[in-house]
Amino acid sequence: MSLTEQQLFAISATERVCSAVSLIGTGIIVVTFIASSSFRKPINRLVFYASWGNTMANIATLISQSGIHLGTSSFLCQFQAFLIQWFMPADALWTFAMACNVYLTFFHKYNSEQLRRLEWKYVVCCYGLPFIPAFVYFFIETRERGRIYGSAILWCWVALSWDYLRIALFYGPVWFIIFLTFAIYVRAGRVIYQKRRQLRDIGGLDSSFDAETALEMSFFKTTEIQVTSEAAVCSARQGESAYRASPTSSKSPYDPYSITIEAGGSYEKNDGVSNGPTKKEQPDLPSQRRIRASEANSAAWAYTKYAMLFFIALLVTWVPSTVNRVYALARPDAFIFSLNYASSFVLPLQGFWNSIIYVSISWPACKSLLSDIKRRCQRVIGLHQDSRSLPHRTATGSRKRDSKKPSGSFGNESTQELTI
């Protein structure tokens, strides 16, 4: 049972509309990330890299069924299939990269600089691994099955005669990555729950703490500096009196003191000659430690929360399309319109979901950018209005001055005033 022309038209229209919406969303990601440093949070950097793959995948889905109509051997059909095989699974790999950052942050204490040094490796893996089968498919063709790239009902992709490759080198690896991502979040979630419960029990977790601010704070490596001073035995006035009483003394009127500096666990001491007992002050109180622990915990939770949103968007994208492809593998001669339509709806929306989460992460930066654009527009409109009203005010002032002049004034003088 094949799909009707009306059903194919509905699928094609849905693909193109959803692709256009996603392209707008990825355009917002790219423009804001490049334009302002306020958007360059650790998790947004990975979204920015993933948006390029979303853009290429949306270019392929925007072609829709045009490649099939031109023929499966046409350049457009082969190009569309290549883009889909290369860039669609890359989105799942980028979500896994976010999960890896969560794992490294929680269990290996990676900071922002260490995570940034991993980004080129993420780019190579997320775009390099899917490229290998996508490129090799161009060179495989048999008499029985033909070329690998061909009609896939929704668009040009792996042909029905090669349907096992869809599971083996596309949906299979994607779901393997999804399960790995889920395992990381389960383990990190258990740690987060335990830490937050401990902090709540000791009263160190402030529910009003701004997780957005902490998200930026947590990825900077801090060095703990502790200054311990020693109290002098004699006051300055007593030292000065002793000095006056004994002018031949070579001692300073002030007693020496010692300073102890601790930084990053190292200990360095510079002692003078101390006379008398000393008293050390410890500014690093347990309450301050709890506050810092609360901030770091809230920041890690904020990062994990947004990364899990990308994971949920990943499930929304891949569950309907996977069900459709598994059904097509089981019954290759039967096509269900609802499954194919659901696939045509969710697959092109990868970039859209990413942009929605990106905006929610960067909402304070978005509001700041919008207000800045509004102020600039108002300034431009004000300058334009002033430039339009300026000649009118000048001409009015000139006429008033001309009316007060003697009757012997010449017309060229008034013209000169108007020009000035």
N, C-alpha and C positions, 0 to 999 in steps of 0.2 A: 504494500500500500504506500503510494507516494503522496507527497504534499501537493495541494492545489496551488494554482497561480496566486490566488488571494492570500493564502497562507504564506507563501514564499515572499510576497510583497510586504506583508506585515512583519515578517522576520527581518527583511532587508531594511525597512524603514526604522525599526527598533534599533538595529545595529548602528545605523548612521546617527540617529539622534543621541543614543547613549555615548557613542564615540565622540561626538562633538562636545557633549557636556564634560566628558573626561578630559578632552584637550583643553578646555577652558580652565578646568581645575588644575591641571599640571602646569598650564601657563602661569597661573597665580603663584604656584610654588616656585617656579624658576625665577620669575620677575622679582618677587619679594625677597627671596634668598640672596639674589645677586645685588639688589638695591640697598638692603639694610643689613647691618651686622646683628641687629636685634633678633633676627630670625635664625641665626646660625647656632642653635642649641645642638647638643650632641646627637639627639635623636633626629632632629630635622636635617642634619647633614646626610644621614642615610636615606631619608625620604627624598632629598634633592637628587641623590644619585639614582634612586629607583625611578624617579619621574621621567628620566630619559628613556628608560625601557618602556614605561607606560605610554610615552608619546609614540614610539615606534610601533608598539602593539596596536594603538588606536588608529594609526595611519593604515595598518593592515585591515582592521575591522571596518574602517570607514569605506574601504573599497567594496566591502560586502560581497555580493554575488556577481559583480561586474567581471571579475576574472573568470568565473565559470562560464559566463555568457560569451566571452571572447575565445574560450577553448582552454582546456587544461594544459595544453602545451605552450600557451602564450606566455610572453614575458611577464605580464601583469599577474597571471595566476601563479606562476612559479615564485615571483617576488613576494606576493602576499603570503603564500604558504611558508616561505623562508622566514619572514618576519614573525609570523605566529609561532612557529616552532622555536625560534630563538628567544623572543622577548616575553612571551606570556608566562613561561615558568620562572623567569627571572624575578618576578614579583614575589613568589613564594621564597626564593632564596634570600631576598632582601629582608623579608620578615624574619627569616632564620638568623640573619646577621644581627638584627636588633635583639633577638633572644640571646645570641652569643654575647653581646655587650652586657645584657642583664646578668648573665652567668659570670662573666669576668669581673663585673663591678661588685657583685655580692660575695663571690667565693674566692676571688684572687685580688680584690682591692685595687682594680685598675682605676686610674684617674683619666681626666679628659685627654691629656697629651698621649698617654699610652693607647687609648682607644683610637685616637686620630691616626696614629702610626699604623693601625690595622686597616685603615680604609682602602688603601690601594689593593690590599689582598682581597678585601670584599669585592671590589670592582672586578678584579681578575676572575674570581670564582663565580660571582653571580652572572656575569656576562660571558665569561670564557667557557664554562662547562656546557651551557645550552647551545653555544655556537657550534660545538663539535658535531653533534648529530644533524643539526640544521644544515650545515655545509656539506656533510658527507651524503645526505639524501639526494643532492643534485646528481650524483654520479652512479646511482644504483637504478638499474632498470632490467627487468626480465621479460621474456615473451609471454609468460602466463599472467603476470601481474601488471606489467607495464612500469611506468615511472612511479616513484613513491608519492611525489606531490601531485595531487589531483583534486577532484571534487569531494567535499566533505559536507554537502548540503548547505550548511550555513555560509561557507566561504571555501576558498581553496586552502587545503591543508593536506594531511596524509590521506591518501585515497582509501576507499572502502576495502580494496583488495589487500591493502597493507594494514588492516585495522589493528592487528596485534602489536604493531609498533606504537600505536597510540597509548596503549597501556604500558608497554615495556619501557619506552623512552620518553614518555610525557607524563601521563597521569600517575604511573607508578612512582617515579622519582619525586613528583610533587607531593604525593601523600606521605612518602617516607620523610620528606623534609617537614611536613606538617606535624607528623607524630614526634619528631625530634624537638620541634619548637614547643609542642605541648608538654613534653617531658621536662624541658627546661623551666617552663612557667610553673609547673606543678611543684618542682623542687624549690624554686625561688619563692613561690607563694607560701609554702610551709615555713620557710625561714622568716619571711616578712610577718606572717601571722604570729609566730613565736616572739619575735623581737618587739612588735607593737604591743603584744599582751604584757611582756615584761616591763616595757616602759610605762604602760598604763598602771600596772600594779605599783610601781614605785613613784607614780605621779609625775613622770618626766615627759609625758606626751601631751603637748598643747594642741587641742583640737582646732584652735584658731590660727595655727602656724600656716604660713603661705607656702604651699607645696611648690608653686611655680618658681618662687624665689629660691627655694631649697634645691630645685632641680638644677639650677645653674651653679649653686654653691657646692654641690656634692662632687662635682667633677674637677675641682681644683685642689691640688695637693697642698696641704697646709703644714707649716712647721710650727711646732709648739715652742714658744720662748717663755722662759720663766726667770724673772729677776728676783733675787733674794738679797735683801739689804740687811746690814747689821747695825744695830743701834749703837751710837757712841756713848761712852761712859760719862763723859763730861760734856756739859753744854758749851756753846760757843763763848758765853760770857765768862764762865769759869776758866776756860782755856786762855782767854785774853788776859784775865787778871793774873794768872800764873805766869804768863809771858812777861807782863810788865814787872812783876816782882822779881823775876830772874832774867834780866836783859842779856846776860851772857849765855843763856841757854840756847842751844841750836835747834831745839824741838819746835815744831810747828804749833801754833796755838790751838789747833784742832787735832783731835785724835784720829789716827788712821782708821780705815774701815776696809771691809772686804766685799767683793761683788761676786756672786755666783750666777752664771748664765747656763741654762739648759736649752738645747735646740735639737729637736728630732731625736731625742734619746741620748745624745752625746752629752758629756759633762766636762766643763772646763772651769777652772777656778783660778782667780788672780788675787792673791792674798797680800795684804799689807801686814804691818805689825799691829796686832790687836791686843789691847790691854784690857782685861776684864771680861766678864761674861757677855755672851752674844745672844740675840733673840732673832729668829728667822720668821719671816712672814710668808705664808703660803696662799697666794691669791687663787690658785687653781683648786677651787672648792668642788666637792662632789656634785653640788647642784649644777655648776657650770659644765661639768662633764656630762651630766644627764641631758642638759640642754643641747650640747653639741651632738650627743648620740641621737637625740630626738630629731634634730635637724637633718642629720645624715640619713636616718631611717626614713623620714618623710620624703626626702629627695629621691632616695632609691625607690620608694614605693611609687612616687609620681612617674618616674621613668618607666617602671614596670607596668603601671596602669596604662600608659599610652601605647607601649609596645604590645600589650595584650589587646588593645583595640584594633591594631593592625592585624593581629591574629584572628580576631572575630571577623573582620572584613575579608580575610583570606578564606575562611570557611564559607561565608556567604557567597563568595565568588566561585569556589571550586566544587561545592557539594552538588548543586543542580547540574552543572556541566559533566561531572563525573558520572552521575546516575544516568544521564543521557548517553554517554559513550559506552558505559557498561551494558546498557540495554541494547545499543546498536551492535555491540560485539556478540551478545547472546542471540539477537534476532536481526540479522543484517538486512532482511527484506522488509521489515516493518518499521515505520517511522511514526512517532507520536508527536503531534504538533505542539502540545503543551511543554514537553521536555525540550524540544528544539527551540521553542520560543523563550523558555526560561534561560537556556544557555546563551541565546543571542542577547538577552537582557543583562545578565550578570557579568559575563566575561569582558565586555567593553568598558565596564564601570570600575575597573581597577584603579585608574587614575583619579576618578571622582571620589572614591572612598578615602584614598590617601590624602587628597586635598582637604576633605572635611576634617579628618583627624589632625592634619597639619595646622589648619586654621584654629582648631580648638586648643592645640598646644600653644600656639603663638598668639592667642587672643589679645593679651595686653599689647604686644607689639603691633598687631593689626589695628587696634584702636588708636594707638599713637600715630601710626602711618596715615590713617584716614583723617585724623584731626590735622596733621601737618599738610596733607593735600588740600583740605578744606581751607586752611589759612592762606595757602598760596593762591588758591582760586579767588578767594575774597580780595586778596591784595592785587591780583591782576585785574579783576573787575573794577576795583576802586581806582586804579591807575588809568584804566580805559575811560571811566566816567569823568575823571579829572581832565584828561586830554581833550575830551569832547566839549566840556563846559568852559575850558580856558579861553578859546577865541571869542566866545560870546561875552564873557566877562570883560575882556580887553576892549572889545568893540563898544560895549556899553559905557565903559569908563572913558573912552576917547570921545564919545558923543557928548558926554557931560562936560568934559573939559573944553570941547569946541564951543559949546553954548556960552561959556563964560569968557571966551576970547573976544577982543575988539573986532569990529566989522572989517577991519583991514587985514585980517589974517588970511593967509593963502591956503588953498586946498592941499598943496603938497606937504605942508607942515602937519596937517591932520593925518595924512597918509603915513608920514614918517612916524608919528606917535603910535599908530596902529601896528606898524611893523615891529617897533621896539617892544 
